Amino acid sequence: MKLSDGWGADAGRPAGYRARVFEERERLRAAFADLEGNQRRVLEDLVAFNAGTGFGAAHGLARVRTLADLRSAVPIGDYAAHEPWIERAAAGERNVLTADQPEVFFTSSGSTGAHKKIPVTPRFMRTTFFPFYYAAWAPLLEQFPDVMDRPDAALNLKHDPLSAPPTTASGQPHVGASQVDLGTRFGEPLSAEPGAFAPWSTLPVPVDPADHLERAYVRLRLAVEHDVRLVIGINPAMVAALPYQLRLWWDRIVKEVRDGTVGGLPHGSPDPGRAAELETLAERFGAVRPALVWPRMRALFCWTTGMGSLYLPRLREEYGVAVSALPAPVAASEGPTGVPLDRHRSAGSLVATASVYEFIDADEDVTPDARTLEPHELESGRDYHVIFSHVGGLYRYAVGDVVHVVDSVGGVPRVEYAGRGVRSDAAGERLRDAQVIRALLDATDSGGLEAYNASCRVESAPGAAPAYRFALAPTTPWTAEETGRFTDALDRALCVHSGDYRRARADGRLGAPSTLLLDADAFHRDWQQRVAAGVRPTQVKDRLFRQDAALWRSLTGEESTATTKEHA
């Protein structure tokens, strides 16, 4: 197993990086003392900076002094509401949403699958992005400082720089946040995160930028020759896919290690000794796992809630029984909401200095004039839609995420990601991701069962009420009796977590759910197929509601007719 001997000419970088990370965390903690004051200052700054823009003039931002003024001046809007303004900026028009020109447009896939263009300005990066971005690594570096000792200690699955990135009409890069050289673009030399200098960070052999699977293979092929201690995925589906890919590509990996090739091309020296070690692992244990390839693995860094709640316990075993799963920030390409500052397993504190935050009860609809709550009005134990405004040019922006308020630290809410804000609604049941995930956890726990992953849709039969059909991949086989008990328990749990579902069932508008058991690798294959179809791995996320018949068929092989609608 190869070991890196340091950071070369930049040997002082780890110490500088750690110092910056801990400094930013302390600044965010200090802001807890005056949550309302910080929110007021963020509003004053974004109004003063952007009042003279096209958007500012159209909405009278110059007259805004308070959050009440902002609520009166700007309706709540999602990406579609901001899109006409964003497209003008992407075409090169100046002073549209922001006083400074976007340097980059982050890409993010919306619920329709279309790629958003999120404007990213220098002012946004300084005031909103970098403080939370650095602070997010503090718990990891505090608990596992050795993951920064060598550049090859971290396998960063989301790090995917492009030499020739796609651009907007005006020539700015239109890429994922993980594809931007933030140091060069925004003058932040320390901003490269763990794993950014690993031997596989820049692929040593030519690979088509659109061939995401081959790019993933090349990184994995190189990483098996190194002492990886940390895997970074943010999206937990990426972290879950790696053990499957390791098994899928195992024979090819071992052969290339022995031959000294990468992607079929000569690279480095043949290493028959390491190849023999890898072969022995597979022979001795029957199936290879990350824990066997990298016995000193320490941590995973990804979202630990949402659908990941179902499979993270078993996934940690794939990487090693002592491996810790540390939560990534509650954030989107559009901006941050919460950042973990301590060892809490799932929640992060609201980034009080980043945006003006508003919230809507998750059981309510997000409408332009919906009543919103301020951070200090949130209640622990409840779910909320997230609305934010920041200097980067998003105003009362409905990001589409729902957060669960876990508690409050220093007067600042601590939140965890609870799922997307879309609803599945065939008969007035208005089910949300979070409600179904909680019901799934309750139902599996009640029978001592485990499922790797799950998805669902509504089925309709002539003369019968529509009913949910759940597809699950058990981690171990379930008997018919266990499956029946699980389905009944799931129905009861859905009634507990959703009053609308309970009423729809009681009124006969919705029938009893059914369960379809899939093989253990069904969701892995589905994920792999979506990446093979051209979707970047960072954007291939767990998909609970599969209302489209083709998506359901690709996972289950079942033909189905569905009448349900998905509501934002």
N, C-alpha and C positions, 0 to 999 in steps of 0.2 A: 504494500500500500504506500503510495507516494505521499510525502510530507513536504509542504512548502516551507522554505527557510526564512520567511519574513516578507517585508513589503518593499524590498529593494530600495530605490532612491527615495521612496516616501515612507521610510521606516517610522517617522513620527506621527503618521496619520492616525493610527488607532487611539493614541492618547488624546490627540486633538479632537477626534470624533467623539470620544466618550465625554470629554469636557463640555462640548457644545450640547450634547444630548441632555446631560444632567442640568446644565444651565437653563435650557429651555423648559425643562420640567419644573424647575424651581420658579421660573417666571409665571408659568401657568398656575401653579399652586398659590403663588402670592396674589394672583388675580381673584382667588376665591373670596378674599376678604371684602370685596366690593363688587359683587355680581351685577347688581342693578346699575352701579356707576360705570362699570366696564361696558355693559350693553348700551348705555346712553352714549358713551364716548365712541363706540363703533358706529352708531347711527350718525352722530355728528360728523365723523370723519368721512363716511361714504357720501353723505349729502354734500358736505363742503367740497369734496373732490370731484363729484360727478354731477352736480346740479346743472352745470352748463352743457351737458351732453344732449344729444337729440332726445334720448329717453327722458332725461331730467327735465328738459323744457316741456315735453309733451305731457308730463305728469306733475309739473309744478313742484319739483323737489326743492327748489330754492325757498319755498315757504314751509318746508317740513322742519319742525323743531322737536317733535316728540313722536313716540311710536303711534300714538293716536292719530297724529297728522299723517304719518306714513300709511296707516290703514285707510285713511280717507282718500289719499292721493293715488295709491297703487292697489289694484285688485290682486288677489292671490292668483298665480298663474303657473302652469307647468312649462315644460320645454316648448310645447307647441305655441304657447303665448309669447315666449321670448324669441322664438325661432326667426320671425321676420327681421328683428333687430340684429340677431346674431348673424344671419346671412348677409346683411349689409356690411357688418364688420369683417366677415370672412372674405367678402369681395374687395376689401381694401378701403372702404369708407372710414374716415376718421371721426372720432368724437361721437360715436353712436351710443354705446352703452357705458363707456368708460372714458375718462380723460386721457389715460395713457393707452397706447396701441397694444392689442394682444400680440404677444411674441409667439404663442403656440395656441393651437386649439386641441384640447384633449378630446379623444373619441370615447364614446360610451354607447353601448347598445341599449336602445329604449325598448319598451314593451312590445313595439311593433317589429323590432329587429333592425330598424333603421339606425344608422350611426349618427349620434348627436355630434355637434361641434360646440365644445365648451370653451369659451374665451378665457385665456390665461394671460394675465398682465403682470408686469414687474411689481406693481403695488400690491396686487393680490398675493403674489408669492411671498413678499416680505411680511405683510401684516396678517395674512390668513393661513397660508399654506405651511411655510417653513417652521413656525413655532410648534404646531402640532406634529408635523412630520418628524422633526428631530425628537421631540418628547416621547413619541410613540415607542421608541426603541429603549427607553430608560429601564423598564422592568426587565427586559431581556438581558441587557448588558450588566445590570446589577446582579442578577441571579447567575448568569452564565458568561462571565467576562472572557472566557477562553474562545468564544465563537468569533471574536475579533482579533485573535492572536495571529491568524494566518488568513490570507485571502481566499484559500480554498476550503475553509472550515464551514462555509455556508453555501448551500445549494439553493439559489434564489430562482424559483420557478417562474416568477413574473418578470424577471429582468430580461428584456428582449430588445436591445437596441438595434436600430436599422441604419445602415449606411446611406440609404437613399429613401427617406420617409416620404409618404404621400403628402401632398400639400393642398391648401385651399386655393381658390381662384386667385388670391393675391400673393400666394407663394409661401405663406406660413405653414409650418409642419402641422399635419392633422393626424395625431398619433395617440396611443395610450400613454398614460402618465409614466408607466414603467419603460417607455421607449425613448424618453427625452433625456439628453445629457444636461441635467439641471445645473451642473457646475459651469459648463461653457455658456449655456443659454442665459443663466440668471446670475452668474458671478458668485456661485456658492461652491467652492472647491471641496468642501466637506460633505456635500449633499449626497454623494454616491453611497447607497445603503449597503449593508452586509451582502457579500456575494458578488458585488459589482466588479471586482477585480480577480475573480476566480479564473482559472485557465480556460473555462468554457464560457465566460461572459461574452467574449467575441469569438464566434465560431471559427475554428482554424481551417475549415474546409468550406468550399462554396456550397450553399444550400439556398434554394429558392425561398425568398422571404414569405411567400404564401404557403409554403409547405410546413405548416406548424408541427405536424407530427414528426417529420424528419429532423426539424430543429430540436424538438424535445428529445428525440433519440440521441442525437449527437451529444447533447449536454449530459445525458444519463450515461452514455458510453464513456465519456471522459471522467465523470464523477466517480465511477466505480473503482478507479485507480487512486482515489484520494481519501483522506480521513475526514469525511463530512460529519459535522457535529450538529448542524442546524438546517432545517428545511423551511423555506419561506414561501408561502403561497397566497396569503391574504384570502383569496377565494378557496374555501376548504375542499371544493371539488377537485382542484388541481392537486392538492396534497393527497387526496384519496385516490387519484388516478395513477400516481407514481408507482405504488406496489403492483398494480395490475400491469403497467407498462414494463416494469422490471421482469415480470414473469413472461409477458408476451414476447419481449425482445431478447430473452436471456441467451438463447443459443447464438444469436448474432453478436451480442455483446462479448461473450466469452471468446468467440472466434476472432473478433477484431482485436481484443486485448492480446491474444496469442500472436496474431499476425502483425501487430503494430500498424493497424489501419483505423481510420475513422470515416464512416460513411463510404467504405470501399476504397478510400484513397490513403496512400502512405502518410503516416503521421507519428512522429516519435520513434521509439524503438520497440520491437516485439518484446512482450513480457510473458513468456510461457509460465513463469513461476506464479504470477498473479492469476493467470488463466486457470492454472491447476488448482489454486486455492478456491476460486469461484466455482469450478466444477465440483469440487469436494463438498462445498456448502449445499449445492442442489442435491447431490447424491445422499448426503447424510441426513438432511432434514426433509427431503421429499419435495419441498417447494421453497423457492428462495424468497426472502423478505428483506426489506431495508435494514432491519435490526441485525441481520446476519452479514450483510455487505458492509455496513458501517456500525461496528459494535460500540463505538464511543458516541453515538448519537445522543444529543442532550435535549433538544427542544424542537417544537413545531410552532410556527408563527402564522396564524390565520384566524378568521372569524370562528368563534367557538359556539355560536348560537345558530338560529335558523335550522335548516335541514341538517346541518352539521351536528346538531345535538343528538341525532339518531345514531350516527356512525363514528363520532370521535372516540368514544371509549375503546371500541375494537380497533380503530385506526391507530391509536397510540400503541397498541400491542404489536401492530405491524412494524412500527419503528423502534419499539423497545419498551418493556414494561415500566421502566423508570423515566420514560420521556415525558416532558411537560408540554402541554399545549397552551401557549400564551395567546391572548386575544389581540387581534389586530384592531386598529381604530374603527369606530363607527363612522364611516366616511364614504363619499362617492366622488366621482370625477368632478362634480360641481363644487364640492367643499366638504369640510369636516363637521361632524356633530359631536362625537365624544371620543376621548382618547384615554386609554388605561394608563394610570400613573403609578399603580402599585400592583400587588399580586392577585387582585381579584380575577377570577377565572373567566369572566365574560363581559364585564361592564367597564365603561370609561367615563370620566368626568366631562361635562359639557365644556367645550372650548370657548369660554366666555369672551375672549378677546378676538375671536375670529369673525363672527357674524352676529347680526341681530337675529335672535331665534324666536320663533313663534311655534305654537303647537295646537293641533286640533285633536280632540278625542277620536281615537281610532274607529269608534263605532259610528262616527258622524261622516258625512260626505265632505270631500274637499271641493268647495265651490269658491268662486271669486270673492264672495262676501261672507264667507264662513267666519264664525266667531273664533278668535284665537286666544290662547293663553300665553302668558309670559313664563320664563323659566321658573321663577319663584312661586308660580301658581300650580306647578305640576304636583301630582300625588304619587307617592311610591306605590308600586303594584299595578299601575295602569299603563295602557298602551296609547301612543300618540303618533299622529302624522307629523312630519317635520317640515317646517317652512323656514327658509332663511333668506337674509338679505346681506350682501357683502360688497366690498369695494371693487370686486372683480366684475361687476356688471350684472348680477342676478338680484332681482328685487322681488321680495315676497314669493320666492321660488318654492314650489311644491316639488320636492326631490323625488317623491314616490316611495320613500322608506317609512316604515313604522318602527318606533323604538319603544322599549319597555323600560320604565323607570324603576330601577332596582332599589335605590336609596338616595341619600344626600350626604355629601362630604363637605364640611365647611360651608354649608349653605348652598352648595352647587349640586344640582341633580346629577346622579350617575346613571347612565343609560346603557342598554345593550340592544343590539340589532334584533328585531323581532320578525322581520320579513318585509316583503313588498306590500304596498298599500292596496293592490288590486283585490277585487272580491270575485268569488265564484257565486253566481246568483241565478238559479234556475227557477226557484219557487219562493223567493223572498227570504232565503236562508242567509244571504250576504256573508258567506264565510271568508275569513282572511287567513293568510299563511299562518300567522301566529296561533290562531285558534286551532287549526287542524294539526299543527306540529305538537302542540301541547296535548291534544287528544290522542295522537299517535303514541306519545311517550307514556301517557297514563294507561292506555290500553295494552301496550307491550309489557309495561311494568306489572300490571295486574295479573298477568299470566306467566311472569318470569321469562318472557320471550324477548328476542332481539331481532331487529330488522336493519339491514345495511342502509336502505333508502326506500323511499315511497313516492308514489305519484297517484293522482286521481283525476276522474272526470265524471260527468253526469251521463247516465244511460237512460234512454227513454224507450219503452215498449208500448205498443198499441193498447189503449185501455188501462194503462197503469200509470201511477204517479212516477215522475222522474226520480232516480235514486243514484247515489254515489257509488262508483266502483273504484276500489283501491287496489293498486298494484304494488306489491312489496317484495323485496328480495331478502328473505330471512338469512341470518348469518349461520344458522343451523336448521336442518329440516323441521318443519312443523307438522304435527299430525292433523288429520281432518277435525278431530275434536278440539284441538288447540286453536285451529283456525276459526272454527265456529264461535268459540268463547271469545277470541280476540275481536271478531266482527261485532258481536253483541256489546262488548266492553267499549269498542270504539264509538258505536252509536250512542251509548250512554255518556261517554266523555264529550262528544260533540255537543250533546244537549247541555252539559254543564258549562262548557266554554263559550257557547254561542246561544243567547236567548232567541235569536231569529231562527236558528236551526231547530231549537227545541219546539218553537211554535209551529214551524212548518211541518215537523214530524207529527205533532199532536193534532194538527188540523187535517192531516192526510194529504197535504200538498206535496210532500216529499216522502218517498218510500224508504225502506230499510236499506242500508249499504250492503255491498258484497265485497269479497276479497279475492284477488287473484294472486297466487304466489308465483314468483319468477325465480329463475336460477340466480345463484350468488353473483354472477358477473354481468347480469343484465344491464344494470345502470352504468357499469364501467364501459361496456360495449357502446351503449348509447352516447356516453360522453365522448368516447373515441371517434364515433361516427360524425358527431357534430364538429369536432376539431378537423377531421379529415375533409369535411365539406367546406372548410375555409374560415371558420370562426376562430378568432384568437382564443387560446386557452383561458386567459384571464376573464373572458366574457362568457364562457360556457359554464353557467352556474346551475345549481340544482333547481329543477323545475317541478314544483308541486302540482300545480293545476295544468293539465294537458287537455285543453279544450279542442285543439285541432286534431282531427281524426288521423292525419298522417303522423303527427308526433306520437300519438298513442300507439299506433301500429308499429312505429319504428322501435318503441320500447318493448311492447308486449307481444306483437305479432297478431293481435286481435283486430278484427274489423269492428267498427262501432259507429253508431249514429248518436250524435249528441246535440242537445238543444240549449245547453247552458251558455250563458254569456259571461264575459269577464269585464268587470267594471272597475275603472280607476277610482 
